[in-house]
Amino acid sequence: MAARRSAGSAAFRRARVTGVIHDTSRPTTGSHIPGETSTGSKRCEALFGPDCPDDVPTRLVRSSGARIWDERGREFIDYVMGLGAVALGYGHPEVNRAASEAIAAGVVGPLPPLLEEEVAALLSQSLPWMEQVRFLKTGAEATLAAVRLARVHTGRDRVVTCGYHGWLDWCRSELGVPATVRALHEHIPFNDIDRSVACLRRLGPDLAAVVIEPVIDGEPDVEWLNRMRSETERLGAVLIFDEIKTAFRIALGGAAERYGVNPDLTVIGKALGNGFPLAAVGGRRDIMAGATKSWISSTLATEQVSLAAAKAVVGIMATERVPRRLAELGGRLYAGLRKLAERHPSVISAVRGMPEMCYLEFSDPPSGFGVVREAAAHGILWKRTAYNFVCVAHDPELIDRTLVVLEEAIRTVRDDTPKKGGSC
Ligand SMILES: Cc1ncc(COP(=O)(O)O)c(C=O)c1O
């Protein structure tokens, strides 16, 4: 991309990164960590492109509300929101207070904490189809636990998935995953009733579970969800909703509540802890009983800090009607993005997702990288592919400013695009 220009509207110029620059040389990164970081989609190449230019933010130092500060002291308005783990804003005071009290009371001990039962009961109240609950630390673990429970319940092995469910072997096919494990797992296409039903019927009596991420690139077709419900019932398989991203975001009870389709098991995480590490699997009592017949256990699954944070989060979510506020703020952003797509079809080919979690589909990778780099240079952290998330700390003024910055970034990239050769 061409050298930076301070062209554009006054708002765009005002939005220029304003933080104090402590050290303009990029700190050495990645020398102790293969692949630069333990979280794949936070890698610089994933966010800003394969050449990872020198001026983009690469390391987090601090976060608060909807803002983060990088290793050079620069401030950004963030839409990555810890990859959707934060819906109340970074460092929410009430959640932090609950976590601090839990630290003072003792993080772990030899017995299960009272809080474990308390938070499980709260979740069952808010999401009544989660009759019983088990806690774990990550979404990947909780989803694997759900699949394990389905296998125990049905006595079958084969699993069908739709979406992303983490890095563990049962749903992956990368190097290092045994072929015998891969062979137990198949994908169905999102919202495609005929192909999904055909796949389920083909696996028939061998099918243990259908695991669905209910929002992928857009909202689910409720008819598709209903068919997955009725087909799994007919085949005696377990229907699992992976609501790691959607619970407490698109509704308190995620997609199950919003679209009125009850799964047998549900997996939740991310917004549940507002950044504190906690995930849970829950559902029908008879299926959850499998947890006592098999082995699902983790040393720190019940540490008190994340449980205390989650207790505070669940309370705030309900009393402050957080999903409704996310829908309003996200609606403002989403409507603005659609206008940008209409005005700049040569750079943006579509707006994907829904107001609470969305992204721009760019006409090609260089345009996407160009826009996010230009946006970062003007203080906005925007994810190129995969979801951007609003939190309740994104007020309308920030969202309007974001749209101005994105539009100027799009204009800059469009102007930089080499024109096709013609005759003089
Ligand atoms: C739908 C879904 N399921 C599972 C996971 C895995 O969660 P974790 O990264 O906490 O293991 C993710 C993570 O992005 C997710 O979006």
PDBQT file of the ligand as one rigid body, heavy atoms in Angstrom, charges set to zero:
ROOT
HETATM    1  C1  LIG A 501     -18.404 -21.485  18.154  1.00  0.00    +0.000 C 
HETATM    2  C2  LIG A 501     -17.106 -21.765  18.855  1.00  0.00    +0.000 A 
HETATM    3  N1  LIG A 501     -16.928 -22.951  19.463  1.00  0.00    +0.000 NA
HETATM    4  C3  LIG A 501     -15.793 -23.250  20.111  1.00  0.00    +0.000 A 
HETATM    5  C4  LIG A 501     -14.751 -22.350  20.161  1.00  0.00    +0.000 A 
HETATM    6  C5  LIG A 501     -13.483 -22.702  20.874  1.00  0.00    +0.000 C 
HETATM    7  O1  LIG A 501     -13.408 -21.962  22.040  1.00  0.00    +0.000 OA
HETATM    8  P1  LIG A 501     -11.979 -21.766  22.764  1.00  0.00    +0.000 P 
HETATM    9  O2  LIG A 501     -11.137 -20.984  21.826  1.00  0.00    +0.000 OA
HETATM   10  O3  LIG A 501     -12.330 -21.051  24.040  1.00  0.00    +0.000 OA
HETATM   11  O4  LIG A 501     -11.438 -23.125  23.009  1.00  0.00    +0.000 OA
HETATM   12  C6  LIG A 501     -14.883 -21.104  19.548  1.00  0.00    +0.000 A 
HETATM   13  C7  LIG A 501     -13.797 -20.130  19.554  1.00  0.00    +0.000 C 
HETATM   14  O5  LIG A 501     -13.762 -19.159  18.839  1.00  0.00    +0.000 OA
HETATM   15  C8  LIG A 501     -16.092 -20.807  18.871  1.00  0.00    +0.000 A 
HETATM   16  O6  LIG A 501     -16.287 -19.625  18.261  1.00  0.00    +0.000 OA
ENDROOT
TORSDOF 0
